[in-house]
Amino acid sequence: MEKELLLVVDRFEGGSAVCIDDDENVFNLDKADLSGLAEGDCFLARIDGNKVCFVRALPDETARRREEAAAMLAALFSKNNGQG
């Protein structure tokens, strides 16, 4: 059964790409199917079993998530610096 998922590349291990969805489900996909994507990139995938049928990079979503993470990190550091 084919399903469409928004995934993030967590890391590459050999010929595999370890990807995670927003519910923290892990998908081990063939690295070759994700050509042009890097660790941390968001993408839309249609997956049938373990076979990737379609991939579309989502650069705007990647940028949004990176900005959100940077803001959280900055807030954490500014909180810790005030308590030091």
Backbone torsions as a table, in degrees:
resi	resn	phi	psi	omega
1	MET	NA	129.0	-177.9
2	GLU	-84.5	137.2	175.8
3	LYS	-135.4	151.5	179.1
4	GLU	-105.2	130.0	-175.0
5	LEU	-134.4	146.2	168.7
6	LEU	-95.0	118.6	-176.2
7	LEU	-124.1	161.2	174.3
8	VAL	-124.8	134.4	175.2
9	VAL	-72.7	115.0	178.4
10	ASP	-82.6	-48.0	-179.0
11	ARG	-167.1	165.0	174.1
12	PHE	-109.5	135.9	177.0
13	GLU	-131.9	102.9	-177.0
14	GLY	61.2	-124.7	-179.6
15	GLY	-90.8	8.9	-178.3
16	SER	-111.1	150.7	171.7
17	ALA	-112.9	121.8	176.7
18	VAL	-90.5	117.7	-175.7
19	CYS	-121.0	152.9	-175.8
20	ILE	-133.1	139.8	174.2
21	ASP	-94.9	179.9	-176.6
22	ASP	-67.4	-17.2	177.3
23	ASP	-93.4	8.1	179.8
24	GLU	67.9	22.3	170.4
25	ASN	-74.4	140.1	-176.6
26	VAL	-103.7	136.1	178.1
27	PHE	-126.3	124.9	175.1
28	ASN	-97.9	107.9	-176.3
29	LEU	-112.5	161.5	177.4
30	ASP	-71.2	124.2	-178.7
31	LYS	-55.7	-35.0	-178.5
32	ALA	-63.1	-26.9	179.5
33	ASP	-74.9	-12.8	-175.5
34	LEU	-114.3	35.1	-178.5
35	SER	-52.9	131.5	177.7
36	GLY	90.9	-8.4	178.7
37	LEU	-95.8	150.1	179.5
38	ALA	-122.4	169.2	177.4
39	GLU	-57.0	133.4	-179.4
40	GLY	92.7	-11.1	-179.9
41	ASP	-74.8	139.5	173.9
42	CYS	-92.7	146.4	177.6
43	PHE	-154.9	157.3	176.3
44	LEU	-100.9	128.6	-177.8
45	ALA	-129.7	143.2	167.4
46	ARG	-104.4	121.4	-174.8
47	ILE	-122.0	132.5	175.0
48	ASP	-118.0	100.7	-173.3
49	GLY	69.9	-118.0	175.2
50	ASN	-107.3	8.2	-178.3
51	LYS	-97.8	125.1	177.3
52	VAL	-84.4	123.1	-178.6
53	CYS	-95.2	-27.4	-175.3
54	PHE	-159.5	139.1	177.0
55	VAL	-134.7	134.1	174.5
56	ARG	-132.5	118.4	177.9
57	ALA	-63.7	145.9	179.0
58	LEU	-122.6	75.0	-175.4
59	PRO	-61.7	-33.6	179.3
60	ASP	-66.8	-40.6	178.4
61	GLU	-68.2	-38.9	177.0
62	THR	-60.5	-47.4	-179.5
63	ALA	-63.1	-42.4	179.8
64	ARG	-60.4	-46.0	-178.7
65	ARG	-67.8	-37.1	178.3
66	ARG	-66.9	-40.0	177.1
67	GLU	-64.6	-41.6	178.6
68	GLU	-62.2	-43.5	179.5
69	ALA	-65.6	-41.0	179.5
70	ALA	-64.6	-39.4	179.0
71	ALA	-66.0	-41.1	178.2
72	MET	-64.7	-40.7	179.5
73	LEU	-65.6	-42.6	178.9
74	ALA	-63.3	-41.2	178.8
75	ALA	-64.6	-39.5	179.1
76	LEU	-63.8	-45.3	-179.9
77	PHE	-67.0	-38.2	-179.6
78	SER	-69.5	-33.6	175.7
79	LYS	-65.3	-46.2	-178.7
80	ASN	-67.9	-34.6	179.3
81	ASN	-67.9	-31.6	178.9
82	GLY	-74.5	-19.3	-177.5
83	GLN	-98.5	-7.8	-172.0
84	GLY	-68.1	NA	NA
